Amino acid sequence: MKQTVVLFDINETVLNLGALRPKFKLLFGDENYTDTWFAMLLHLSTVSLLTSVHTDFGTLSKIALESLAAKVNVELLSEKADDLLNTFSELPPHEDIKPALKRLRSEGFKVVAFSNSSKKLIEKQIRNADLNEYFDEIISVEEVNTFKPSAIAYKYASEKLNCDVNNLRLVATHDWDTHGAMSVGMKAAYINRMNAIYNPLYLKPDILEQNMASIVNRIISIDG
């Protein structure tokens, strides 16, 4: 087993939120509301984190959806809301995920799913995406009543894995997540799935790539 343990953010990094777009187009008339909803979800989780509101990602997902519907004057029937949110637990993995995870494990790395989703939700997401055999362990920040990018979340992962933070590397498509990880001493790898500009005010990881195959190649080269 390699010294470095590789943690993967799940939503957007591993799982493809694109599956939600047809649902949002049907409900809101524009698939781009998918991005608005997810940004609202992250905002809610951050506010909850900073003001010590103890909740979970599933609850906040529904609140964000209801808030979005109210803002754009869309009637949100409960069954349609439930149908959309259920799809959140059935997201498919990005095409480059399985080969990447398989290669990392074959190279001796321990691979861990690490998410803001509740333990129940992340386990369902991983199972429905047929990824159980690709992860050695699943960690939810719910276990310590927090959300990434709280330092508590990353330090908890370190404690849970009995591994020094310096020997952990987070892979994420969110720059706030990689920044949060590096803020406590972890290494990070940023996969730019959304063609976004990496925030120049954040700590910059030593690995920035456009696809997971390239991410894995760099991890093996640097940490192998």
C-alpha positions in Angstrom: 0.0 0.0 0.0 1.4 3.4 -1.0 1.9 6.0 1.8 -0.4 8.5 0.2 -4.2 7.9 0.5 -6.3 9.4 -2.3 -9.7 10.8 -1.3 -12.3 11.6 -4.0 -15.0 14.3 -3.7 -18.1 12.7 -5.1 -20.7 15.2 -6.5 -19.5 16.5 -9.8 -16.0 15.1 -9.4 -16.9 11.4 -9.5 -20.6 11.5 -10.3 -22.1 13.4 -13.3 -24.7 16.0 -12.4 -25.6 16.1 -16.0 -28.2 13.4 -15.4 -30.2 16.1 -13.5 -30.4 18.5 -16.4 -33.4 16.9 -18.2 -35.3 17.0 -14.9 -34.5 20.7 -14.4 -35.5 21.5 -18.0 -38.8 19.8 -17.5 -39.5 21.6 -14.3 -38.0 25.0 -14.9 -37.8 25.2 -18.7 -34.0 25.6 -18.7 -31.4 22.9 -17.8 -29.0 25.5 -16.6 -31.0 25.9 -13.4 -29.2 22.7 -12.4 -26.1 24.8 -11.8 -28.1 27.4 -10.0 -29.6 24.8 -7.7 -26.3 23.2 -6.9 -24.7 26.6 -6.2 -27.6 27.3 -3.8 -27.0 24.0 -2.2 -23.4 24.7 -1.6 -24.3 28.2 -0.3 -26.7 26.7 2.2 -24.2 24.2 3.4 -21.6 26.9 3.9 -24.0 29.1 5.9 -25.0 26.1 8.0 -21.4 25.4 8.6 -20.5 28.9 9.7 -23.5 29.4 11.9 -23.6 25.9 13.5 -26.8 24.7 11.9 -26.8 21.0 12.2 -28.4 19.5 9.1 -27.6 17.2 6.1 -27.1 17.5 2.4 -30.4 15.8 1.6 -32.4 18.3 3.6 -30.5 21.2 2.1 -31.0 19.8 -1.4 -34.8 20.0 -1.0 -34.7 23.5 0.6 -32.5 24.8 -2.2 -34.9 23.3 -4.8 -38.0 24.8 -3.1 -36.2 28.2 -2.8 -35.3 28.2 -6.4 -38.8 27.3 -7.5 -40.2 30.2 -5.4 -37.7 32.7 -6.8 -38.6 31.9 -10.4 -42.3 31.5 -9.8 -42.5 27.8 -10.7 -45.1 25.6 -8.9 -43.2 22.7 -7.5 -45.4 19.7 -6.9 -44.1 17.4 -4.2 -44.0 14.3 -6.4 -41.9 16.2 -9.0 -39.5 17.5 -6.4 -39.1 14.0 -5.0 -38.5 12.6 -8.5 -35.8 15.1 -9.2 -34.1 14.7 -5.8 -34.2 10.9 -6.1 -32.2 11.3 -9.3 -29.5 13.0 -7.2 -29.0 9.5 -5.6 -28.8 7.8 -9.0 -26.2 9.9 -10.7 -23.9 8.0 -13.1 -20.1 8.2 -12.8 -18.2 10.2 -15.3 -16.8 7.9 -18.0 -13.2 8.4 -16.9 -13.8 7.4 -13.3 -13.8 3.6 -13.2 -10.6 3.2 -15.2 -8.9 5.8 -13.0 -10.0 4.3 -9.7 -9.0 0.8 -10.9 -5.6 2.0 -11.9 -4.9 3.8 -8.7 -5.8 0.7 -6.7 -3.7 -1.5 -8.9 -0.8 0.8 -8.2 -1.3 0.2 -4.5 -3.1 3.4 -3.4 -5.9 3.3 -1.0 -8.9 5.1 -2.5 -11.6 6.7 -0.4 -14.9 8.4 -1.2 -15.2 11.6 0.8 -18.3 13.7 0.5 -20.7 16.3 2.0 -23.5 13.9 1.3 -24.9 12.1 4.3 -23.6 8.6 5.0 -26.9 7.1 3.8 -27.0 9.2 0.6 -23.3 8.7 -0.3 -23.6 4.9 0.2 -26.7 4.9 -2.0 -24.9 7.1 -4.6 -21.9 4.8 -4.7 -24.1 1.7 -4.9 -26.3 3.0 -7.7 -23.3 4.1 -9.7 -21.8 0.6 -9.4 -18.7 1.9 -7.7 -18.6 -0.1 -4.5 -15.7 -2.3 -5.6 -13.7 0.8 -6.6 -13.5 2.4 -3.2 -11.8 1.0 -0.1 -13.7 3.2 2.3 -16.5 5.8 2.4 -16.4 8.9 4.6 -19.2 11.4 5.1 -18.7 14.7 6.9 -22.1 14.1 8.5 -20.3 11.9 11.0 -18.9 15.0 12.6 -21.8 17.4 11.9 -19.9 19.6 9.5 -19.4 20.3 5.8 -16.4 20.8 3.6 -14.4 23.1 3.5 -14.3 23.1 7.3 -11.0 22.1 8.7 -12.9 19.7 10.9 -14.0 17.7 7.9 -10.5 17.1 6.5 -9.0 16.5 9.9 -11.7 14.0 10.6 -10.8 12.1 7.5 -7.3 12.0 8.7 -8.3 10.6 12.0 -10.8 8.1 10.5 -8.1 6.8 8.2 -5.4 6.9 10.9 -3.2 8.8 8.4 -1.3 12.0 8.8 -2.9 14.9 6.7 0.4 15.2 4.8 -0.2 11.7 3.4 -3.7 12.5 2.2 -4.5 13.8 -1.3 -7.9 15.1 -2.2 -9.1 15.0 -5.8 -11.9 17.4 -6.5 -13.5 19.6 -9.2 -14.2 22.4 -6.8 -11.4 24.8 -6.1 -12.9 25.7 -2.7 -12.6 22.0 -1.7 -8.9 21.6 -2.8 -8.1 24.9 -1.1 -9.8 23.7 2.1 -7.8 20.5 2.0 -4.5 22.2 1.5 -5.3 24.7 4.2 -4.9 21.8 6.8 -1.8 20.4 5.1 -3.3 17.9 2.7 -2.2 17.6 -0.9 -4.7 18.0 -3.7 -5.5 17.5 -7.3 -7.9 19.7 -9.2 -9.8 18.3 -12.2 -11.3 21.1 -14.2 -14.5 19.4 -15.4 -16.4 22.6 -15.9 -13.8 24.7 -17.7 -13.7 27.1 -14.8 -11.0 29.5 -13.7 -9.2 28.4 -10.6 -9.7 31.1 -8.0 -6.3 32.9 -7.8 -6.8 33.7 -4.1 -6.9 30.0 -3.2 -4.0 27.7 -2.5 -3.0 26.1 -5.8 -2.5 22.3 -5.9 0.5 20.7 -7.6 -1.8 18.8 -9.9 -4.3 20.5 -12.2 -5.7 18.6 -15.2 -8.7 18.3 -17.5 -9.5 14.6 -17.1 -9.1 11.9 -14.5 -6.7 9.8 -16.5 -4.2 12.7 -16.4 -4.9 13.2 -12.7 -4.1 9.6 -12.0 -0.9 9.7 -14.1 0.3 12.7 -12.1 -0.6 11.1 -8.7 1.3 8.0 -9.6 4.3 10.0 -10.8 4.4 12.3 -7.7 3.1 10.1 -4.9 4.0 6.6 -6.2 
